[in-house]
Structure formats: structure tokens, C-alpha cells
Amino acid sequence: MPDQEAVSRTLNELKHQKIQPVAKSPRYLLALLVAACAVILLPAAYLALITGLSSLLWVYYDYLGWKFNHIQDLMWLPLYLGPAISLATLVAFLLYPVFTTRITHLTQKVLEPKEQPTLYAFVAQLSRVLGVKPPQLISVTHEANAFAGPADGLWGMLRGKRRLVIGLPLAELLSVKQFGGIIAHELGHFSQRNGQFLVTLMRMVQSWFHRVVADENHNLERFTQRLSQEWRVIGIFIMFARALLVITRFFFVAFGAAADLVTGFLLRQMEYDADRYEARLIGMDVFTETTRELFYIQLAHELAMNELLLYVPEGKLVDNLAAFTAYHRQRISGETLRRFNQLQAETTRSLSDSHPTFQKRIENVRKAGGQAILVSEERATSLFQDFSELCRSFTSAYYRALLKEQFQPNMLHDVETLTLQRKIEHEAGQALARFYRGPLNLSSGSLRFPSRWERDKKGFVPNPLALAKQARRFFEEEQADYRRLLNQYEVLLQQKMQCQRVLLCAPFAQSEPNESKPFSHNHIEILNGQMLKVRRLIARHETRQGLLWWQRGFFFDQIGHSTWVPEALKALPNWRALLRLLNQSLPKVEQLRLVRAEVAALLEQEQADAKRNRARDLLLKQKATTLYTMTRVIVEPLLHQKLSSESGGRETDLGTLPAFHQPRHGGPREIFKAATLFIEQFHDLRCRVIGRLCLLAEHADTDAGLDPLPQPDPADAPTNVLF
């Protein structure tokens, strides 16, 4: 609930205040005149172009109609009717956008006055201070911005129905005086009714021109294509009309550019005048601070929405978008802000931009002068009834509109849980890189644990320091050899893939019969023998590694206090079991990669060779079926598994991961893409599990008094093993 005393104090501050009216600037009046002329002239030019084309048709028939009376042969009938068909098609494409203009709105939630009486009272008080009419509707959105305009487009503008849209992140992060300044800016736009009316008309005109140029007439496109296929003679004239449309679009590009220039000029002048309302309410200094902070919040919002995409594949969504934006605003470093400010200072605007630069806005409001009226330092959330619940309900509605049936309420997690999980994921990835001196290899890192984890535990008295030193000695002495063997094995596997690709495609290649082949089946046998030897050496290292990890498990529960260790120890059995299951699938994944390479070779040859080869197509379908079957064999045991969370949140059901539902039935190319996605996600899952174990081991080493492992040299990183 809002602080009623603070809210009352804020409203009382404004009760007897009123700012000096903001006079319309000469540049704004000039922009109105230019926009009014453009609103008349551009549609007139649009109609004049269509009228001119129709006049050409009238001249054609006026001339040809007299001659056609003397022509008795029906072979001249297409010449007589063709121009009419071509012109009718061309005019249809030009007029279609006028009758099918689509207006899209941001996802918004309308606030009722009885639900948010304090907010409506605050906005009404600001409207009285500014000398403008208050909005009838107030809505909220997840965007880091605020908007003001007609409630129902042009019709709402004619009826005088006004709407104010407030971005929830602004209320989350700003004080009342900063928040009130932004609201005052938007309310200032209500005093620019003529400008808003002209902007609405200009945007409608821009929409017409854009849709003509962008060729978004999909329904008309399908109709004309079907008509040209059914009536071949008509199809010739329709194609001629489409060619004329390409030429005509150059005119609409010029019309659109002119509309952009006029609209941009008018919007910039409207922003300048609205800024004066804001500056007279909160003062020059607070205006500068608020405008700069608004840019920071918009940057944080962009970062938050980008990071949100990382959670979606796992079926996890943050339950409060405003709080998530606030979290990212706090994370932006001072160096990032300094660079951002420098970029803002160097930014220039084009003639079509709707907002002036930061420096221009500051220079503009210096002329406004005046003393600050709104000085409240309270948080803007005090103006809302139960702001957190409002944010959560809006966030759920936003996801429901965006994801539709894919959204489930159990996907929502609080901000603290998700951000802690992401932080631990990052730390685990760094620990993994330190232990393996680079990224984990797809064919390695098995950590061959003893079959029974609790074996000999009763008779074994662990010495944490001795075990930590033993593990560190192994790392220093044998890790280099281990990495070398892993890279050697990957090189041999890549050679085997290439050999199988060539041998598979050799019968279908366009080459001379006596031409020698670079590979033979003996090459594969030799490579298999070499890979087996290297694999045995790798297995010895991994057995010793697994034994050391097993011994470390005896004193994981003795690690000193940490924010996540207690929950990690609860999840540890799940991690071990899941890693054992993933390691059992590694040989199958290797075979999957080999078959995937063969499918890739057949797809490449199919694309390069224009001739259809029935034997090759049958082989491609067979290999794609094998790819599908092998993927399903690996996927099935994983679908019912869970990855326990070390941050106290809910477990991640692996059945919700998109790649684990792939591939669906489809062509070879779709199955190939699905298998690639699955291999990537399988590898990512193993890295996440092993990274958590590495992070636990690092905590154990630190608790035993050992120094942290050094960061790996980028030169030690293995080659890319996925492709």
C-alpha cells in the first residue's frame, strides 16, 4: 500500500500551484503549417498518380475504340482488353493499403480510477497545474517510456478522448518529482491537439506508402497469382502490371521520404514544447537528471528483454518485468554509463528522427526558466495501490498475449531466484574453464565415477587438505596431456567424418570412372584403430579424475558458509545421476554426429547438382530416418529427467527444453537442423552440470587453503567440435 502521508503531502504541494503557460514556438507553428500542407498534397499526389494512370486508359480506348469497330478478327481482343486488366491490377495494388491499414498497439493494461485513485488524483492535479485537460484513460505497459495521445486513433482524436500510457519501469526506478516530470511532458502533448491530429494523419499516409513499397498485399498477391495460373492470357497482363508496379514504387519511395521528413520535423518541435512543461514543473537541474536517467532505464530495459530470451527455452520467465529492468539498471557499471554518455554527446539526428538529441533538449529548456514546483523525493511507487501486484499481473498478461497457449503460470519465477541462478551459471562456466583450461570438449569430461558413490565411506577417513593437494597435483601434472589427447581424438573424429562423407557421396559424384578416390574403407579402419587407442588413454585419465571427484565428495558438506552451497549439496545427487546418464549417451552422440555429417554431405551435393538422382534421394531419406531414430533414442531417457536448482528455485524439467522435443517428422533438411539443435543443447547441459561440480570443488579447495586455479589461456581452447 502507498504511504498515504507522503502521497497527501505531494498532492498538497501541487494544490495551489500553477505554471506559466507555455507559448507555442514559431518553429512549432511552422511545422504545423508544413504538416498541414503535406497532409493535403501527399494524398493528392497519391490520387493524382492513380488518376493519371486511369486517364491513360481512357486515352487508349478513346483512340483504339474507333479503330476496333473496323477490326473483325478476334485475335485482336487480348490487345483491346489487356490494358484494362493491367491497369485494374496496378490500381488494385496501389489502393489496397488504403483500405487495409493495420494499426498495432503495445501491450497495455487499462487502470480503472477506482483501482488506482491516487494515481488518477496525481495526474489530475498535474493537469490542473499545467493548464491542460486530464486524460480519460491511464494505461501501463512494460516499455521504459511514457506515451500520450488519442484513445481510439483518429476517431478518438475527433471526440477528444485522451489516453496516457505509463511504463512500469519508470515508476519502479524514479522518484515522484522525476516521474511527475515525465508525466508533465506527456500531458504537455495534450495541449498540442492540432499537432497530434496532423501526426495521426501523416502516420496513416506513411502507412499507405510503406505498404505499397514493402509489397505487403499478401491476399491480393495470392489472388492475382491464382488468376494468372488459371487464365494464361490474363497472366501475361498481370505480370506486365507487376512490372509497372516496380517502377511506380520509386514514386512512393519519394512520397514516403517526404512524409518522414515532415513528420519528424513536427514531432521534434512538439517534443521541444513538451519539454518546457516538464522543466517548469521540476526545474532545469532535475529535468537534465531525469532525461539522462530515462536513457539509462531504456538501456537497462533492452538488456533485460535480451536476457529474458535466455530463460524462455528452459520454460522460465521472470514474474515482474519492471523489477527485472530495475535489477539490470543497478548492474550497469559506471564505465558503461560514461561511454553511454559520450555516445549520447556525439549522437546526431537525421531530419526524419522524431526526437531531438539530448544536448538540443537541454539547450531548449534553458529558455523556459522558472522555479521547481514538484520537489517530492518519495518513490513513484507510492502513487500506486499495491505496485508489485500490479506489475506481476501485467507481466502475466503480457506473456499470455505474447506466448498464447505456450504460456503456463508455473513458468513464472521471482527476479531474485532467476538472477541468482544466472549468476551461478556464469560462475560455474568460469570454474569449468579453469578446471579444463578451456571449453569442455563434446567427447570428453566423462568423470568416470565409481559405480557406488558411498563405497568404502565408513572405513575411509578423508583428509580435505591432502585430497585437495592430490587433486591439484593431478591437475598440474596430467591436465596438459589430457587436453592434448582430447584434441587429438577430436581431430581423428573430424577426419573420420570427412572420410565417411566422401565415401558416401562418391557413387553420385560427377567424375571420371578411373579417377582415384582420396579415401577408402581402409582409411576408416585405420582411424577407428587410432581413435580406440586414444580413447583408452583418455579413459585412464578420466578414471583417475572420477576417483578424485569421488573422494572430494566426502567433504563437500564441510565447505564453509556460502550463499548457495547448502542448496547445491541438496541438488548434488541429482547432478551426479544426470551426469552419469549423459555420459552413457556420449557414444551415441558421437554416432549421431557421424550420421549428421553424412546427411550434410548429401544435402550439399543435392544443392550443388541440379539433376535429380533417385538413388541419392533414397539414401538421403534413409540417412535422415537414421538421424531421427538415433536422436529419439538419446532423447527418450532425458525427457523425464530434471535438473535440480542450486538457488532454491524449482527444478528444470528437461522435457520443456525445445531441442529435446526435436526432431519432429519432416524432410531431411528439417531433421538435420533439429539434430544440430539437439547436439548443441546436449553439450550445453553437460557443461552446466559439470560446471556446478567444478564450482563445488573450487569452494572445497579454497576451504582447504589452496589458491584459486588460474584463468585458462585462450590458445589452450580446443577446436570447435560441434560442426
N, C-alpha and C positions, 0 to 999 in steps of 0.2 A: 504494500500500500504506500502511496506517496506521503511525504512529510507534509501534513496539512498546514502546519505553521509556516514552513518555508514557502509553500505554494501561495498562501494568503499574503505573505509579505511581498512576494513577487508581483501578484496582481495589484496590490495596493500601490506599489511603485509606479505602476502604469496608469492608475485610476485618473489622475488629474494632469496627465502629460499629453502633449500633442506636438508633433514635429512640424517644422516649417514645410509647407507644401513644396514638392519637387516640380519645378517648371520643366516643361518639355524642351529638350535641347534643340537647337536649329538643325543639327545633323539628324536627329530622330524625325523631325518634320520632313526633312528632305528624303529620308529613307522611306517614309510613308508615301510621299508623292511618287518616288521611283517605283515602289512596290505596287501602288495602285495602277500606274501605267502598265507595268509588266503583267498584272493580273488581267488587264484588258487586251493588251497587244499579243501576248504569247498564245492564249487560246484563239484569238482572232487569226494569228498566223497558222495555227494548227488547222482551224476550219478552212482558211484560205487555201491551204495546200490540198485538202480534200476537195474543196470546190473547184480548184484548178484542174485536178485530175478528172472530175466529172465533166467539166467544160470541154476538155479534150475529147471525151467520149461523145459529147453532143456534136462537136465539130466533125468528128469522124463519121457519125451516122448521118449528119446533115449533108455531107459531101457524098458518102458512099450509098446512102439510101436512094438517091436519084439514079445512080448507075445500077443498083441492084435490081431495079424494076425491069431493066433490059437484059438481065442475065437469067437464063432459064436453067442452067446446069446446076444441080445440087452440090457439086463438088466445091462450089464457092460458099456454101453455107457455113462451114467452120470459120472461114475468113470473116464472115459477117458477124457471127456470134462470139468469136474468140475474144475480141477486145472487151466485150461486156463481161465475159467470165473473168478475164484477168483483172479488170478494174474492180469488179464486185469483190473478188478475193482480196485485192490490195486494200480497199476501203474497209473491209471487214477486219483485217489485221490492224488497221490504224484506229478504228473506232472501238475495238474490243476492250482496250484498257479503260475507256471512259465509263463503261457500264459494269465493269468487274473489278473496280478498285478495291483492294483489300487494305484495311487499317488494322494493324496489330497493336496490342497494348501490353505493357508489362504486367506480370502477375501482381495483382493488388488485392488488398482486403479493405473493404469499407468499414470505417469505425462509426458506430452509431453514437449520437450525442449522449444518450443515457448510459452507454458503456464507458465513455471517456469524457465525462463532464468537465473535468479540469482542463484537459487539452483544448476542448472547444471554447471554454471560457478564456483561456490564454490567447488563442488565435483571434477570438472576437475582440479582446482588449487591444491586441496589436493592430487589428484592422481599424479600430477607432482612433488609435494614436496616429496611424499613418494616413487616415482620411480616405480609406478605400472600403468598399463593401466586402464583408466577410464571405468566405466560401460556404456553399450549402453542404458540400461533402468533403470529408477528410479521409484519405486512404493511406495505407502504409505499404511499403514494398521492401524487398531485400537489397535494393540498389543503394549505393553510398551516395545518394544525391536527393534532391527535392525538385518537385515539378509543380507548375500551376498552369491551369488552362481550362477550357470548356469541358463540362462533364460528359457531353454526348456529341463531340465533334462540332461540325458546323451548325447543326440544328440546336445544340446546346448553347453555342455562342449567340445565336439569334434570340434565344429565350433568356439569356443572361444567367444560365446555370453554370456555376463555377465549382471547380474541384481543386483541392490541394493534396498533393501526394508527398508523403514524408518517408525518407529512407530510415529504417530502423537502426542501422549502424550509426547514423548521426546522433540519434537520441542516446545511444549506448555510450558514446565517446565524448560528447560535447557537454559543456556547461549550459545553464539556462540562457545566459547572455549570448553565447555563441550560437546556440540553437535558435534563439529568438531572432538573431541577426539573419540567419539563413531563411527563416520563415518570412521575415520582413522583406527580404529580397524577392521571394516568390509572390508575396502579396502585392509588391510594387508592380508586378506584371499585370495585376487586375486593373490597374489604372491605365493600362495600355490596350484598351479594348479594340481600338481600330487596328493597332499593330498586330494583335493576336488574330483578329479576323482576317487580315491580309496574309499572315503567315499560314493560317489554316488553308486558305485558298491556294496559296503558292505551293504548299506541300501536296495538295491534290493534283495540281498541274504537273509538279515534278514527278509524281507517281505515274501519271499518264506517260510522260516522256520516257521515264526509266523503263516501264514495262514494254513500250514499243521497241526500245533499243535492246533490252535484255531478252526479248523474244520469250516472254513468259505465258504466251497464249496457248497453253497445253491442250485444252479442249478443242479449240479451233484448229490447232495443228493436227490432232488426231482425225478430226472430221475431214479436212482437206486431203490428208493422205489417203484415207479410205475412199474418198470420192475419186481421186486421181487413179487409184488402183482399179476401181470398178469401171470407170469410164476413161479409157486410154486417151481419147482425143481431148477430153476436158483436162486430163492430167498435164498435157503439154502447156496449155494456157495457164494452169495453176502454177506450174514451175516457172513460167515467164513472170507471173505476178510476184512470186517469191524473190526472183532476181531483182525486180524493180524495188521490192521492199528493202533489199540490202542497200540500194542506192539511196532510197528515201530516208533510211536511218541516219545518214550523215546530217540531214537537216535537223532531226530530233536530237542528235548529239549536241548540235549548236544551241537548240532551244533549251535543252537540259542544263547546259553550261551557263546560259544566261539566267535561267531560273535560280541556279545555285548561287550565282553572284549576287543577285538581287535579294534573295532570302538571307544569305549570310550577312550582307550589309545591314539589313533591317534588324536581324537578331542581335548583332553586335551593339547597335545603338540602343536596343531595348535592354540589353544587359548593363550598359553604362548607366542608364537612368534608374534601373532597379538597384544597382549598387549604391546609388546615392541615398535611397530609402534605408538600406542596411547601415550605411555609415552614419547617418543622422540618428539612428536608434542606439547603436552600440559604440560609436566613436571610431576615429580613424585607426587607432592602435589595435583595438580588438578586431576591427574589420580585417586588417592585414594578417593578424594572427589566425583568424577563423578561415580566411581564404586559403592560407598556406596549409592549415590543418586539414581542410577539406580535400586538398590534393593528396595528403598523406593517407587519409582514410580511404580514398578511392584506390590508391596503390595497394593498401592492405586488403581491400575487398577483392581486388583482382588476384592477389596471391592466395587468398582464402579459397576462392572459387576454383583456382587451378589445383590446389592441394586436395580439394574435395573430390576431384576426379580420381585421385589415388585410392580413396576409400570405397568408391562405388563398386569396383569389381569384387570386393570382399563382402558386399552386402551390408556395408556400414555407412551410416550417414550421421552427420552432426545434427543434434536436435535444436540448435539455436544458431542461426546464421549470423545474427548480429554479434553475439558473444564470440563466435569464431573469427569474425572480422576484427573485433577488439583484441583478441589474442594475437593475431598477426600484426596489428598496429604496434603492440608492445614489443614484438620481436624485431621490428625494423631497427637496424643499428644506426648510430649517429653518422657513420661514414656513408651509409646508403642514403640517408636524408641529405647529407651535404652534397653528394653527387646529384641527387634528385633536384635540389635547389639550383645547382649550377646548370642543370639541363633546362629547368624552367626559365632561368635567366637568359639562356641562349636560344630559347624557342621562338620561332617566328610563325605568324599565322598567314595562311593564304587568304585571298579575297573571298573565298566561299566558306570559310570557317564561321561557325555560329557563335563562338565565344572569343573575346579578346584575350591577349596574353596577360599574365599576372602583373607585369610591370605597367602595362597600359591601364589596367583596372586600378592600380594603386594611384597612378598619376591622375586618373579621372576623379576619384573620391576626395583627393586633396582639396578640390574646389568646393566640395559640399560643406565642409566645416561643421560647426555645431558641437554641442556637448553631449556626452553619452547619457541616455535616459535609462536604459536597461543595464543594470550592473550586478545582477544576481550571480553568485558563484556556485549555486546549487547545481547538482547534476540534472541534466534534462530528463532523466528517467523519472524524476519526481512529478512530472506533469502527467504521467500515465498511471492508470489503475492497473496494478499487477503487470508491470512491463515484461518481466521474464516469461510469464504465462502467455502474454500476447505474442512474444517472439517465437515461442515454441509452437503455438497453434498456427501462426502464419507459416513457419518453416514446414510443418507437416502438410499444410495446404499447398505450398509451393512444390514440394516433392510429388504430391499426388497429381498435380496438374502437369508436372514435367515428365514423371515416370509412368503415370497412369497405373495399369494393373501390376507393373513390376514393383511398385512401392508396397512395402509391408511395415506396419508400425514397429515390429521387433527389430527393424534395421536401425532405429534411432539410438544414438549413444550421446552421453553428455560430452561437452567440449573437453573437460579435464581428462576423461578416460581416453579419448581418441588422441589428444595431443601427447599424453604420456606414452601411449603405445607407439606413436610415430617417433618420439624421441628415443625410446628404447630400440626400435627397429634401426634407427640411424647408428646408435652406439653399438648394436650387435653387428652391423655391417662393417664398422670400423674395426671391431675386435676380430672379426673373421679375416679381414685383410691383413691384420698384424700377425695372426697365427699362421696363415698360409702364404704370407708375403705376396699378396696379390689376390685377385678374384679367384673364387673357388672354381675348379675345373669340373665340367659336367660328368666326367668319368672317374672322379676321384673323391676323396674325403669320406670314404665309407665308414671310418671309425669302427673297425670290426670289434664290437664289444663282446665279452664273454657271453655265452648263451644264457647264463643265470647271473643277474646283476648282484644278487646278495650272496654269491658263492664265497665260502670261507670268511664271511664277515665276522663271525663270532670269535674265531681264533686269530684274527688279524688286528693288531693294534697299530693304527696308522700314525705316522709322524708327518704332520702337514708340511713342515719346512723341508724335510728330507724328500717327500714326494714332489713338492714344488720344484726343488732344485734338480731332481732327476728328470722331471718333465722339461725344465728349461734346458738342461744339458742335451737331451734328445733333440730339442728344437734347434739348438745352435749347431750340433754336430751333424745331424742327418736331414734336416729340413731342406738344405740345398740339393742334396742327392734326390730327395723325394720329389721336389719340384722338377728337377731335370728329367726324372723318369716319367712324370705326368705329361710333360710337354712332348717327350719322345713318343709316348703312347698315342697322344693326340695326332702327332704328325703321321704315324703309321696308320691310324684310323682314317685320316683325311686321304692318304694315298689309296687305301682300300676302297673308299667311297669313289674316288676318281676312276679307279680300275674297273669297278663294277658298272659305273656309268658308261664308260667307253665300250665295254664288252656287251652291255645290254643293247646299246644303240648301233653297234657295228653292222648287224644284218640290214639295217634300214638306211645306213649312210650312203650318200651319193659318191662312191669311189670306185676305182678300178678293181677287178677281181683279184689281181695278183699283188695289189698294194699291201705291204707288210703292216700288221697291226702293232701299235706301240705296247699293248698289253696282251697277256694270255692268262689262261686259268692257272698256270703255274705261278704267275705273279701273286695271285690271291692266296695260294697255298703257302708261299714264302712269307707273305705279310702276316698270315694267321700264325705261323710259327714264331715270327719275331714278336708279334703282339702278345702271344702266350708267355714268352719268356719275360717280357717287360711287366706283364700283369702279375706274374709270380713275385717279382722283386717288389712291386708296389704293394702286394698283399702282405709281405713281411713287414714293411714299414707301417702299414695300416693296422696290423695286428698289435704291434708294439704301441702304436698310438692309442688304440682302443683300450689296451690294458692300463695305460697311464690315466686315461679318462675314467676308467672304472675305479681305479684307486682314488682318484680325486673325489669321486662321488661320496666317499666315506666322510669327508669333512666339508662338503658343501654346506651342510646345515650349521657349521661352526663359523661361517663367514660373519664378519662384524655387521653392525647396523647399516642398512641401506634402504632406500625408498621402495625398491622393487624386489629385493631378494626373497622376503617371505612368500610373496605370491609366486615368484619364479620357482621356488622349491616345491610348492604345491603342484605347479604345472610340469615339473621335471619328468615324472613318469610318463606323462603324455608325450613329451618331446622325444624321449628315448624310444617309445613304442612306434611313434610316427616315423622317426628317422630310420629305424630298423626296417619298417615296411617300404620306405622309399629306397633304401639301399638294396633291398631284394629285387626291386624293379629296374635297377641300373642296367643289367644285361639286356633286358627287354627294350629299354630306351635306346641302347646302342644299336640294336637291330632295327628299331623304328627309324633311327637316323639314317641307317644304310638304305632302307627301303625308300625313305623320303628322298634321298639323293637320286635314286633310280627314277622316281616319279618326276623329279625336277628335270632330269636329263631328257626324258620322253616329252615333257611339256615344252621344253626349249626347242627340241627338234620339230615338234608339231608346229610350233610358231614359225620356225625358220623355213620349213618346207611347205610350199603352197599346195602340193599334191597330197591327196588323202591316201593313207596307207592303211588298209583294213587290218592287216596283221599287227601293225604297230598300235592301232587304236584298241584292238582287243587286249594286247599286252598292257597298255596303259590302264585300261579299266581293271584288269586283273591285279596289277600292282596297287592301284588306288584302293581296291577292295581289301588287299592285304594290309595296306596302311590303316584303313579304317578298323579292321579287325584287331590289329596289334594295339592300336590306341585304346580301343574299348577294353582289351584285356588288362592294360595297365591302369585304366581309369576306374574300372569297377571296384577294386578293393579300396580306392581312395574316397569314393563318393560318400561313404558312411563314416568317414573319419572326421575328427575335429582337431583344431589347433588351439590349445589352451592359452589363455591370455595371462601375461605376467603383470598386467596393470590393473588387475581386479575386475576387468570388464568381462562381457560374455565371450564364450568360445566362438571361434570362427569355424563355421560348418563348411568343410571343403566342397560339399555338394553345391554351395552357392557360387563357387568360382566359375566364371563363364567358360574358361578353357576346358574344365573338367566335364562340361556338357557337350563338348565337341569331339569328333566331327559329327554333324548330322548328315543324313543321306543327301547326296548331291553329286555334282560332277567331280572329276579328278582334281580340277583346279581348286574347288571349294574344300575338298577333303585335304588337299596338300596344305592350304592355308590354315585349316583347323589343326592339323598335326603340328605345324610350326608353332602356333599359339600355345598348344599344349606343352610342347617341349620347353618353351620359354617359361611357362608358369610352373612346370615341374621343377626346373632348375632353380627358379626363384624361391619356391617353397623349401627346397633342401637348404639353400643358403640361409634362409630365415631361421630354420630350426638349428642348424649347426652354428650360426652366428650367436644364438642365445646361449648355447653351451660354451662357446668361446668367451662370451661376456661373463658367465658364471666363473669360468676358470681364471679369468683375469682378476676378478674380485678375490678369488681364493689365493692367487699368487700375491696380490697386494696385501692381503691379510697376513700372509706368511712372511712379509717383509721384503719381497722381491720387487725390483724396479719394473715399470711397465715395459712391454715389448715396443721396439721402435717401429715407426711407420714404414711400410714397405717401399722399396724403390720401384717407381713405375716401370723401369726396364725389366724387372723380375716378373711382371704380369704375364700370364700365358696368352697364347693366341686365342682369338675368338673361336669357340668350339661349337657354337650353335648352328652356324651356317657353313 
